């Protein structure tokens, strides 16, 4: 059930706000994907890979995309993610993830926020997903997506 809260946030509980609004940042530092520097594309790609792995039911790949601290919080990551995948499929929440798109990317050193959009009951919802750079790779660290 590690992702139950996260998928609620993505499918029904997310707010229709931009990443900068979600963080309270009203400056123009949020970067549109088409204007992103190379580091932003890496963070965006990590979220896209996460969504693809989740849609495919690949718990091992999902866990590989999480920070070490996120995996530690989950304990048996593969089992917990697998359980969450089964629950979201049963609740048909996975349908919302099928149409998820990645939007704005905001960078702050070794941290990033990536906006994910889903359509729920005809309305677009957005959630900001937090990432952290570990070595040269971007990893998801946000409890919004991974549950904790």
VENKA-V501520 format. One record per residue. PHI is phi in radians with two decimals (* if undefined). Layout:
phi
PHI
PHI
//
This chain:
phi
*
-1.06
-1.73
-0.98
-1.12
-1.10
-1.26
-1.07
-1.09
-1.28
-1.58
-2.41
-1.76
-1.15
-1.86
-1.48
-2.32
-1.39
-1.05
-1.22
-1.19
-1.07
-1.55
1.47
-1.46
-1.81
-1.32
-1.64
-1.43
-1.17
-1.93
-1.22
-0.93
-1.26
-2.00
-1.34
-1.25
-0.93
-1.08
-1.16
-1.17
-1.17
-1.15
-1.07
-1.10
-1.08
-1.19
-1.08
-1.13
-1.03
-1.08
-1.11
-1.13
-1.14
-1.04
-1.39
1.31
-1.70
-1.10
-1.09
-1.14
-1.05
-1.08
-1.11
-1.65
-1.71
-1.17
-1.03
-1.19
-1.15
-1.13
-1.10
-1.10
-1.31
1.41
-1.37
-0.97
-1.05
-1.15
-1.12
-1.15
-1.04
-1.07
-1.11
-1.10
-1.11
-1.13
-1.14
-1.18
-1.08
-1.48
1.06
-1.29
-1.07
-1.07
-1.13
-1.18
-1.03
-1.78
-1.12
-2.21
-1.75
-2.02
-1.05
-2.16
-2.14
-1.87
-2.58
1.12
-1.58
-2.18
-2.52
-2.18
-2.12
-1.52
-2.02
-1.94
-2.32
-1.83
-2.26
0.87
1.42
-2.02
-1.40
-2.06
-2.30
-2.38
-1.62
-1.80
-1.56
-2.27
-2.38
-1.47
-2.05
1.15
-1.83
-1.98
-1.53
-2.25
-1.31
-2.15
-1.38
-1.20
-1.05
-1.62
-1.72
1.18
-2.75
//
